[in-house]
Amino acid sequence: MLKYFPPRYLFRRYEILRHLRPAKRFLEVGAGGLALSQELLAYFQAGKAVDFSPNIESYYMALPLPIRQRLTFEQGDVAQLPVADTYDCIVACEVMEHIEDDKQFLTTLYERLVPQGQLLISVPAHMKFWTIHDDITGHFRRYEKQAIIELFQQVGFENITVIAYGYPFINILRWLRALYAKKQAKVKASWDKNQQTQCSGINHVPTIFNWIGLFVNPYTVLPLNWIARLFNQLDLAEGYIIVADKPHHQLYN
């Protein structure tokens, strides 16, 4: 049986894999259940997965040995990684909205990229789409297109592309996510942002939903991705993917 992943993840996954540049080493920040990290190995020789959840070790040890031989993991904050340990590509999905000082977070990623390295991140878009889901999953904000371009420029990135992915499908499905969040709100509303963040990832989707994976998976969603690509530049979706490069010459801000 195919494992179930939320449709929003599947739309995000499609665009990330489509836009990344194959190279030697990648780093995934906020790697969760390591599903995307495993797929990234098809494009890189080796990689590292980082997540501050203590569950990352058990997810890692459950991976097949050939994958573990090419993928390492670190439990903790990406800022704890040595600055000298740099990567050709860094991926961070649904992480930055959980961090109060997002400029410092971007700077941390910038410092750990090789010159001309590539960054791909995803964030929720448009404050007008804020729902109870954002409240109980530890979000500080949603982003607007021009503001996030300016943020990347301030840190020093170039060749910045903002993709409003998954429209109209993820916009429609966000109402289901909000309804599900209302059921969880009585418990999660009293948690601090760290607790909310740790339980916000796709690795926390109840296993009871796995049967849906027969119908909602990368293969069945692929035609919908083709449709959604037509709207990528229209800034209508409730999620962004940002693709950017570190310049060849180091910039200091």
C-alpha atoms as a printed R data frame, in Angstrom:
    type eleno elety resid chain resno       x      y       z
1   ATOM     1    CA   MET     A     1   0.000  0.000   0.000
2   ATOM     2    CA   LEU     A     2   1.260  3.479  -0.867
3   ATOM     3    CA   LYS     A     3   1.759  5.706   2.158
4   ATOM     4    CA   TYR     A     4  -0.588  8.673   2.353
5   ATOM     5    CA   PHE     A     5   0.870 12.156   2.104
6   ATOM     6    CA   PRO     A     6  -1.296 15.293   2.244
7   ATOM     7    CA   PRO     A     7  -2.040 16.751  -1.206
8   ATOM     8    CA   ARG     A     8  -0.290 20.006  -0.261
9   ATOM     9    CA   TYR     A     9   2.914 18.031   0.290
10  ATOM    10    CA   LEU     A    10   2.521 16.281  -3.075
11  ATOM    11    CA   PHE     A    11   2.101 19.578  -4.943
12  ATOM    12    CA   ARG     A    12   5.099 21.025  -3.103
13  ATOM    13    CA   ARG     A    13   7.213 17.934  -3.755
14  ATOM    14    CA   TYR     A    14   6.519 18.100  -7.492
15  ATOM    15    CA   GLU     A    15   7.738 21.690  -7.839
16  ATOM    16    CA   ILE     A    16  10.799 21.193  -5.650
17  ATOM    17    CA   LEU     A    17  11.987 18.148  -7.587
18  ATOM    18    CA   ARG     A    18  11.293 19.979 -10.848
19  ATOM    19    CA   HIS     A    19  13.363 23.039  -9.938
20  ATOM    20    CA   LEU     A    20  16.377 21.675  -8.082
21  ATOM    21    CA   ARG     A    21  19.776 21.312  -9.724
22  ATOM    22    CA   PRO     A    22  21.471 17.924  -9.239
23  ATOM    23    CA   ALA     A    23  24.830 18.197  -7.489
24  ATOM    24    CA   LYS     A    24  27.021 16.493  -4.869
25  ATOM    25    CA   ARG     A    25  25.548 17.260  -1.436
26  ATOM    26    CA   PHE     A    26  22.223 18.516  -0.100
27  ATOM    27    CA   LEU     A    27  20.892 19.519   3.291
28  ATOM    28    CA   GLU     A    28  17.215 19.242   4.204
29  ATOM    29    CA   VAL     A    29  16.146 21.388   7.152
30  ATOM    30    CA   GLY     A    30  12.967 20.341   8.931
31  ATOM    31    CA   ALA     A    31  13.199 16.908   7.351
32  ATOM    32    CA   GLY     A    32  10.374 15.368   9.407
33  ATOM    33    CA   GLY     A    33   9.753 11.766   8.418
34  ATOM    34    CA   LEU     A    34  12.575 11.833   5.805
35  ATOM    35    CA   ALA     A    35  10.270 11.139   2.857
36  ATOM    36    CA   LEU     A    36  11.628 14.014   0.776
37  ATOM    37    CA   SER     A    37  15.218 13.404   1.890
38  ATOM    38    CA   GLN     A    38  15.028  9.908   0.423
39  ATOM    39    CA   GLU     A    39  13.807 11.251  -2.911
40  ATOM    40    CA   LEU     A    40  16.489 13.930  -3.007
41  ATOM    41    CA   LEU     A    41  19.139 11.204  -3.057
42  ATOM    42    CA   ALA     A    42  18.132 10.500  -6.658
43  ATOM    43    CA   TYR     A    43  19.587 13.928  -7.538
44  ATOM    44    CA   PHE     A    44  22.606 14.080  -5.209
45  ATOM    45    CA   GLN     A    45  25.486 11.836  -4.232
46  ATOM    46    CA   ALA     A    46  24.888 12.343  -0.510
47  ATOM    47    CA   GLY     A    47  22.863 14.406   1.910
48  ATOM    48    CA   LYS     A    48  22.098 15.353   5.475
49  ATOM    49    CA   ALA     A    49  18.691 15.675   7.150
50  ATOM    50    CA   VAL     A    50  18.184 17.991  10.132
51  ATOM    51    CA   ASP     A    51  15.163 18.243  12.406
52  ATOM    52    CA   PHE     A    52  14.846 19.339  16.017
53  ATOM    53    CA   SER     A    53  12.348 16.552  16.729
54  ATOM    54    CA   PRO     A    54  13.895 13.617  18.644
55  ATOM    55    CA   ASN     A    55  11.865 11.303  16.388
56  ATOM    56    CA   ILE     A    56  14.280 11.838  13.507
57  ATOM    57    CA   GLU     A    57  16.597  9.120  14.818
58  ATOM    58    CA   SER     A    58  13.896  6.437  14.743
59  ATOM    59    CA   TYR     A    59  12.819  7.512  11.244
60  ATOM    60    CA   TYR     A    60  16.437  7.350  10.113
61  ATOM    61    CA   MET     A    61  17.119  3.917  11.598
62  ATOM    62    CA   ALA     A    62  14.037  2.542   9.807
63  ATOM    63    CA   LEU     A    63  15.518  3.452   6.405
64  ATOM    64    CA   PRO     A    64  17.120  0.769   4.216
65  ATOM    65    CA   LEU     A    65  20.882  0.446   4.662
66  ATOM    66    CA   PRO     A    66  21.768  1.697   1.137
67  ATOM    67    CA   ILE     A    67  19.954  4.955   1.905
68  ATOM    68    CA   ARG     A    68  21.595  5.347   5.323
69  ATOM    69    CA   GLN     A    69  24.985  4.916   3.681
70  ATOM    70    CA   ARG     A    70  24.378  8.100   1.673
71  ATOM    71    CA   LEU     A    71  22.179 10.066   4.078
72  ATOM    72    CA   THR     A    72  23.196 11.274   7.532
73  ATOM    73    CA   PHE     A    73  21.018 12.999  10.110
74  ATOM    74    CA   GLU     A    74  21.329 15.570  12.867
75  ATOM    75    CA   GLN     A    75  18.811 16.125  15.643
76  ATOM    76    CA   GLY     A    76  18.789 19.804  16.567
77  ATOM    77    CA   ASP     A    77  18.956 23.303  15.128
78  ATOM    78    CA   VAL     A    78  20.539 23.951  11.730
79  ATOM    79    CA   ALA     A    79  22.406 26.875  13.316
80  ATOM    80    CA   GLN     A    80  24.389 24.315  15.324
81  ATOM    81    CA   LEU     A    81  25.934 22.844  12.171
82  ATOM    82    CA   PRO     A    82  29.502 24.013  11.463
83  ATOM    83    CA   VAL     A    83  29.581 26.962   9.072
84  ATOM    84    CA   ALA     A    84  32.488 25.267   7.300
85  ATOM    85    CA   ASP     A    85  30.206 22.319   6.456
86  ATOM    86    CA   THR     A    86  28.643 23.625   3.244
87  ATOM    87    CA   TYR     A    87  26.186 22.181   0.722
88  ATOM    88    CA   ASP     A    88  25.349 22.534  -2.959
89  ATOM    89    CA   CYS     A    89  21.629 22.685  -2.217
90  ATOM    90    CA   ILE     A    90  19.518 23.356   0.870
91  ATOM    91    CA   VAL     A    91  15.816 22.506   1.065
92  ATOM    92    CA   ALA     A    92  13.580 23.767   3.883
93  ATOM    93    CA   CYS     A    93   9.860 23.079   3.554
94  ATOM    94    CA   GLU     A    94   7.336 24.728   5.874
95  ATOM    95    CA   VAL     A    95   9.999 25.795   8.368
96  ATOM    96    CA   MET     A    96  10.582 29.555   8.141
97  ATOM    97    CA   GLU     A    97   7.061 30.537   9.206
98  ATOM    98    CA   HIS     A    98   7.766 28.829  12.543
99  ATOM    99    CA   ILE     A    99  10.827 30.999  13.241
100 ATOM   100    CA   GLU     A   100  10.458 34.435  14.791
101 ATOM   101    CA   ASP     A   101  13.681 35.853  13.319
102 ATOM   102    CA   ASP     A   102  13.267 34.690   9.745
103 ATOM   103    CA   LYS     A   103  16.053 36.904   8.407
104 ATOM   104    CA   GLN     A   104  18.568 35.267  10.744
105 ATOM   105    CA   PHE     A   105  17.288 31.850   9.677
106 ATOM   106    CA   LEU     A   106  17.829 32.714   6.000
107 ATOM   107    CA   THR     A   107  21.294 34.025   6.838
108 ATOM   108    CA   THR     A   108  22.109 30.718   8.532
109 ATOM   109    CA   LEU     A   109  21.131 28.850   5.364
110 ATOM   110    CA   TYR     A   110  23.037 31.309   3.171
111 ATOM   111    CA   GLU     A   111  26.215 30.729   5.189
112 ATOM   112    CA   ARG     A   112  25.959 26.965   4.723
113 ATOM   113    CA   LEU     A   113  25.646 27.080   0.943
114 ATOM   114    CA   VAL     A   114  28.625 26.842  -1.357
115 ATOM   115    CA   PRO     A   115  29.080 29.797  -3.743
116 ATOM   116    CA   GLN     A   116  26.451 29.446  -6.483
117 ATOM   117    CA   GLY     A   117  24.595 26.979  -4.252
118 ATOM   118    CA   GLN     A   118  20.820 26.685  -4.522
119 ATOM   119    CA   LEU     A   119  18.166 27.238  -1.854
120 ATOM   120    CA   LEU     A   120  14.595 25.950  -2.152
121 ATOM   121    CA   ILE     A   121  12.116 26.716   0.601
122 ATOM   122    CA   SER     A   122   8.353 26.599   0.951
123 ATOM   123    CA   VAL     A   123   6.195 28.828   3.130
124 ATOM   124    CA   PRO     A   124   2.470 29.529   3.540
125 ATOM   125    CA   ALA     A   125   1.307 32.516   1.502
126 ATOM   126    CA   HIS     A   126  -0.976 35.499   2.178
127 ATOM   127    CA   MET     A   127  -2.103 36.603   5.622
128 ATOM   128    CA   LYS     A   128  -5.651 36.790   4.252
129 ATOM   129    CA   PHE     A   129  -5.615 32.972   4.252
130 ATOM   130    CA   TRP     A   130  -4.796 32.729   7.975
131 ATOM   131    CA   THR     A   131  -6.951 30.137   9.764
132 ATOM   132    CA   ILE     A   132  -7.021 28.273  13.044
133 ATOM   133    CA   HIS     A   133  -4.597 25.822  11.436
134 ATOM   134    CA   ASP     A   134  -1.918 28.527  11.515
135 ATOM   135    CA   ASP     A   135  -2.734 29.280  15.148
136 ATOM   136    CA   ILE     A   136  -2.278 25.722  16.390
137 ATOM   137    CA   THR     A   137   0.745 24.747  14.289
138 ATOM   138    CA   GLY     A   138   3.083 27.421  15.627
139 ATOM   139    CA   HIS     A   139   3.128 29.870  12.718
140 ATOM   140    CA   PHE     A   140   4.395 33.401  13.275
141 ATOM   141    CA   ARG     A   141   3.250 34.611   9.875
142 ATOM   142    CA   ARG     A   142   2.230 33.962   6.299
143 ATOM   143    CA   TYR     A   143   4.197 35.669   3.550
144 ATOM   144    CA   GLU     A   144   3.451 38.113   0.749
145 ATOM   145    CA   LYS     A   145   5.342 37.825  -2.528
146 ATOM   146    CA   GLN     A   146   7.122 41.177  -2.628
147 ATOM   147    CA   ALA     A   147   8.038 41.033   1.053
148 ATOM   148    CA   ILE     A   148   9.697 37.650   0.740
149 ATOM   149    CA   ILE     A   149  11.616 38.708  -2.380
150 ATOM   150    CA   GLU     A   150  12.948 41.706  -0.454
151 ATOM   151    CA   LEU     A   151  13.873 39.486   2.499
152 ATOM   152    CA   PHE     A   152  15.910 37.179   0.261
153 ATOM   153    CA   GLN     A   153  17.597 40.174  -1.362
154 ATOM   154    CA   GLN     A   154  18.539 41.625   2.037
155 ATOM   155    CA   VAL     A   155  20.287 38.387   2.965
156 ATOM   156    CA   GLY     A   156  22.205 38.372  -0.327
157 ATOM   157    CA   PHE     A   157  20.449 35.847  -2.558
158 ATOM   158    CA   GLU     A   158  20.083 36.344  -6.306
159 ATOM   159    CA   ASN     A   159  18.052 34.787  -9.149
160 ATOM   160    CA   ILE     A   160  15.023 34.707  -6.838
161 ATOM   161    CA   THR     A   161  11.922 32.970  -8.204
162 ATOM   162    CA   VAL     A   162   8.644 32.792  -6.284
163 ATOM   163    CA   ILE     A   163   6.241 30.029  -7.331
164 ATOM   164    CA   ALA     A   164   2.647 30.171  -6.114
165 ATOM   165    CA   TYR     A   165   2.187 26.425  -6.299
166 ATOM   166    CA   GLY     A   166  -0.789 24.091  -6.269
167 ATOM   167    CA   TYR     A   167  -3.535 26.518  -7.295
168 ATOM   168    CA   PRO     A   168  -6.495 26.041  -7.258
169 ATOM   169    CA   PHE     A   169  -6.281 22.693  -5.501
170 ATOM   170    CA   ILE     A   170  -4.462 23.553  -2.276
171 ATOM   171    CA   ASN     A   171  -6.703 26.613  -1.840
172 ATOM   172    CA   ILE     A   172  -9.780 24.405  -1.961
173 ATOM   173    CA   LEU     A   173  -8.311 21.801   0.362
174 ATOM   174    CA   ARG     A   174  -7.252 24.355   2.973
175 ATOM   175    CA   TRP     A   175 -10.841 24.423   4.223
176 ATOM   176    CA   LEU     A   176 -10.606 20.721   5.077
177 ATOM   177    CA   ARG     A   177  -7.334 21.391   6.863
178 ATOM   178    CA   ALA     A   178  -8.976 24.180   8.849
179 ATOM   179    CA   LEU     A   179 -11.877 21.922   9.844
180 ATOM   180    CA   TYR     A   180  -9.458 19.235  11.001
181 ATOM   181    CA   ALA     A   181  -7.526 21.884  12.939
182 ATOM   182    CA   LYS     A   182 -10.689 22.924  14.776
183 ATOM   183    CA   LYS     A   183 -11.018 19.387  16.112
184 ATOM   184    CA   GLN     A   184  -7.440 19.539  17.400
185 ATOM   185    CA   ALA     A   185  -7.653 23.080  18.751
186 ATOM   186    CA   LYS     A   186  -8.856 22.200  22.253
187 ATOM   187    CA   VAL     A   187  -5.599 20.364  22.906
188 ATOM   188    CA   LYS     A   188  -3.069 22.232  20.768
189 ATOM   189    CA   ALA     A   189  -4.208 25.784  21.541
190 ATOM   190    CA   SER     A   190  -2.675 25.508  25.024
191 ATOM   191    CA   TRP     A   191   0.704 24.294  23.721
192 ATOM   192    CA   ASP     A   192   3.658 26.617  23.222
193 ATOM   193    CA   LYS     A   193   4.956 27.252  19.708
194 ATOM   194    CA   ASN     A   194   7.726 24.655  20.039
195 ATOM   195    CA   GLN     A   195   5.218 21.903  20.834
196 ATOM   196    CA   GLN     A   196   2.911 23.062  18.040
197 ATOM   197    CA   THR     A   197   5.778 23.086  15.558
198 ATOM   198    CA   GLN     A   198   6.967 19.590  16.465
199 ATOM   199    CA   CYS     A   199   3.489 18.205  15.754
200 ATOM   200    CA   SER     A   200   2.897 20.150  12.534
201 ATOM   201    CA   GLY     A   201   4.808 18.010  10.035
202 ATOM   202    CA   ILE     A   202   3.594 15.399   7.587
203 ATOM   203    CA   ASN     A   203   5.142 12.693   9.742
204 ATOM   204    CA   HIS     A   204   2.303 13.314  12.211
205 ATOM   205    CA   VAL     A   205  -0.482 12.413   9.774
206 ATOM   206    CA   PRO     A   206  -2.489  9.588  11.429
207 ATOM   207    CA   THR     A   207  -1.688  6.185   9.910
208 ATOM   208    CA   ILE     A   208  -5.429  5.540   9.618
209 ATOM   209    CA   PHE     A   209  -5.257  7.751   6.506
210 ATOM   210    CA   ASN     A   210  -2.767  5.472   4.727
211 ATOM   211    CA   TRP     A   211  -5.492  3.708   2.746
212 ATOM   212    CA   ILE     A   212  -6.147  7.049   1.025
213 ATOM   213    CA   GLY     A   213  -2.667  6.684  -0.458
214 ATOM   214    CA   LEU     A   214  -4.180  4.311  -3.008
215 ATOM   215    CA   PHE     A   215  -6.013  7.293  -4.482
216 ATOM   216    CA   VAL     A   216  -3.877 10.284  -3.431
217 ATOM   217    CA   ASN     A   217  -0.223  9.741  -4.333
218 ATOM   218    CA   PRO     A   218   2.444 11.234  -6.642
219 ATOM   219    CA   TYR     A   219   1.056  9.351  -9.650
220 ATOM   220    CA   THR     A   220  -2.607 10.280  -9.277
221 ATOM   221    CA   VAL     A   221  -1.806 13.902  -8.398
222 ATOM   222    CA   LEU     A   222   0.594 14.362 -11.337
223 ATOM   223    CA   PRO     A   223  -2.087 15.528 -13.843
224 ATOM   224    CA   LEU     A   224  -3.278 18.069 -11.263
225 ATOM   225    CA   ASN     A   225   0.291 19.331 -10.956
226 ATOM   226    CA   TRP     A   226   0.343 19.948 -14.690
227 ATOM   227    CA   ILE     A   227  -2.801 22.053 -14.375
228 ATOM   228    CA   ALA     A   228  -1.472 23.934 -11.342
229 ATOM   229    CA   ARG     A   229   1.707 24.880 -13.230
230 ATOM   230    CA   LEU     A   230  -0.410 27.117 -15.456
231 ATOM   231    CA   PHE     A   231  -1.056 29.359 -12.435
232 ATOM   232    CA   ASN     A   232   2.419 29.346 -10.860
233 ATOM   233    CA   GLN     A   233   3.146 33.012 -11.616
234 ATOM   234    CA   LEU     A   234  -0.296 34.450 -10.802
235 ATOM   235    CA   ASP     A   235   0.160 34.761  -7.012
236 ATOM   236    CA   LEU     A   236  -3.179 33.106  -6.279
237 ATOM   237    CA   ALA     A   237  -2.120 30.075  -4.242
238 ATOM   238    CA   GLU     A   238  -1.929 29.872  -0.462
239 ATOM   239    CA   GLY     A   239   1.616 28.506  -0.596
240 ATOM   240    CA   TYR     A   240   4.929 29.684  -2.051
241 ATOM   241    CA   ILE     A   241   8.076 27.898  -3.124
242 ATOM   242    CA   ILE     A   242  11.084 30.187  -3.363
243 ATOM   243    CA   VAL     A   243  14.095 29.188  -5.453
244 ATOM   244    CA   ALA     A   244  17.242 31.294  -5.109
245 ATOM   245    CA   ASP     A   245  21.003 31.158  -5.586
246 ATOM   246    CA   LYS     A   246  23.921 32.247  -3.463
247 ATOM   247    CA   PRO     A   247  26.170 34.477  -5.599
248 ATOM   248    CA   HIS     A   248  29.562 33.320  -6.766
249 ATOM   249    CA   HIS     A   249  31.188 36.023  -4.636
250 ATOM   250    CA   GLN     A   250  30.346 36.250  -0.923
251 ATOM   251    CA   LEU     A   251  28.073 39.149   0.029
252 ATOM   252    CA   TYR     A   252  28.035 40.705   3.475
253 ATOM   253    CA   ASN     A   253  24.983 42.484   4.871
